[in-house]
Amino acid sequence: MKGVPTTAPLSVDELTALLGPGSCWGPIRWRASTGSTNQDAAALIKAGGDAGLVVLSEHQAEGRGRFAREWRDTPGTSVACSAVVAPRPAPPMWGWLSLLVGLAVREGVERYTHAGAGRVTLKWPNDVLVDGRKVCGILCERAGDLAVLGWGLNVCMDECELPVPTAGSLLLAGLPHDKTAVLAEVLASLQRWFGLWQDRGELRAEYEAACDTIGRQVNLHVDVQRAAAGVLTGHAVGVDPTGAILIERGGQVEAHSAGDVVHLR
């Protein structure tokens, strides 16, 4: 039946236990439903919240993705999470934040589900796919000297609950779909990836090795917020030191920091 989740609600106590004493995350704030966990985190920062703060919800009425797109879910079928961090690298390098969240979600989902090789993939810049269907949306935002790393993961959405036909969920992929357990793996992975980026300011080699876009022929839709968005076709050969995608066209390599990628077969 539509709107009836097939897995237990999030448990903050269980999540804290799974993360263990070495976790950098806390305090953890949970609400069954909210407008936007990113907005909630920003408000808590203004009230004195600091790095480590995590806001969780199982429904967002005003969820957002890149380019001000709406991110919709059915109550109880997904997990929305916003984690507050204090980046050391200079703001021009903060474009890596959304990429490293993608790396963390991909790794966390793969570790939790034990999905076979190639099932959980990453499309530039930060789309996490399972069996080719998008299961995660990511939005990172600056809050003064802090940053809010936000994502929404489709855990147990059924086919009739998907916001768009290209979306998916762990349930639809036939994978385990315990909200608390998968979130614990993602947050543990996020701590590791964020720590690596803090030390080095980039994750170029690791990202290129993990991202399924690299090495493919692609269409890159640029200026996606405009009515007449341009489309570039070329070979994705890597990312630059800021995380921008490198597209080879006619023997020339161009860097693009924003846009939508379509993988060509």
LINMO-V210318 format. One record per backbone hydrogen bond with DSSP energy under -0.5 kcal/mol. CO is the residue of the C=O (numbers start at 0). NH is the residue of the N-H. E is the energy in kcal/mol with one decimal. If there is no record, write none. Layout:
co: (CO CO)
nh: (NH NH)
e: (E E)
This chain:
co: (0 2 10 11 12 13 14 15 19 26 26 28 30 31 33 34 35 36 37 38 39 40 41 42 43 44 49 51 52 53 54 55 56 57 57 58 62 64 65 68 69 73 76 76 78 79 80 81 82 83 84 84 89 90 92 93 94 95 96 97 98 99 100 101 102 103 104 105 106 107 108 109 109 115 118 118 120 121 121 122 123 126 126 127 127 128 129 132 133 134 135 136 138 140 142 145 146 146 147 147 148 149 150 151 152 152 153 154 157 157 158 163 165 168 169 170 176 177 178 179 180 181 182 183 184 185 186 187 188 189 190 191 192 193 194 195 196 202 203 204 205 206 210 212 215 216 217 218 218 219 219 220 221 222 226 229 231 233 233 234 234 235 237 239 243 244 244 245 245 246 246 247 248 251 251 253 255 259 261)
nh: (3 4 14 15 16 17 18 19 22 28 53 55 57 57 60 61 39 40 41 42 43 44 45 46 48 47 52 25 83 28 81 30 79 75 77 33 70 67 68 64 71 76 154 155 152 56 150 54 148 51 86 146 92 93 95 96 98 99 100 101 102 103 104 105 106 107 108 109 110 111 112 113 114 118 120 130 128 211 212 126 260 122 128 134 135 120 132 129 167 153 127 151 149 147 145 142 84 148 140 149 82 138 80 136 78 154 169 170 160 161 161 166 133 172 174 173 178 181 182 183 184 185 186 187 188 189 190 191 192 193 194 195 196 197 198 199 200 206 207 208 209 210 213 215 235 263 233 220 261 221 231 259 229 225 228 221 219 217 235 236 247 214 245 242 239 246 255 236 237 248 253 234 251 248 253 246 244 220 218)
e: (-1.6 -0.7 -2.5 -2.7 -2.0 -2.5 -2.3 -1.8 -1.5 -0.5 -2.3 -3.2 -0.7 -0.8 -2.6 -3.1 -2.3 -2.6 -2.4 -2.2 -2.2 -2.2 -1.9 -1.2 -3.3 -1.8 -1.9 -2.7 -2.8 -3.5 -2.2 -2.0 -3.0 -2.1 -0.6 -2.2 -2.4 -0.8 -1.6 -2.9 -0.5 -2.1 -1.5 -2.4 -2.8 -2.0 -2.5 -2.6 -3.1 -3.0 -0.5 -2.4 -2.6 -2.2 -1.7 -1.9 -0.8 -2.9 -1.9 -1.7 -2.0 -2.2 -2.8 -2.5 -2.4 -3.0 -2.8 -2.2 -2.5 -2.4 -2.8 -1.8 -0.5 -1.9 -0.7 -2.5 -2.7 -2.2 -0.7 -2.3 -0.5 -2.7 -0.6 -2.7 -1.0 -2.4 -1.7 -2.7 -2.5 -3.0 -0.8 -2.4 -1.6 -3.4 -1.7 -3.1 -2.6 -0.6 -2.3 -0.8 -2.6 -2.7 -2.9 -1.9 -2.2 -0.8 -1.3 -2.1 -1.6 -0.5 -1.1 -1.8 -1.7 -1.4 -2.6 -1.9 -0.6 -2.3 -2.1 -2.0 -1.6 -2.2 -2.8 -2.1 -2.3 -2.7 -2.1 -1.5 -2.8 -2.7 -1.9 -2.0 -2.2 -2.6 -1.6 -1.7 -3.4 -2.9 -2.5 -1.8 -1.5 -2.4 -0.7 -2.1 -2.9 -2.6 -2.2 -0.6 -2.6 -0.8 -2.6 -2.3 -0.7 -1.9 -0.8 -2.4 -3.4 -3.1 -0.5 -0.7 -2.9 -3.6 -3.2 -2.1 -2.5 -0.6 -2.4 -2.3 -0.9 -0.6 -2.9 -2.2 -1.9 -3.2 -0.5 -3.0 -2.1 -3.5 -2.4)
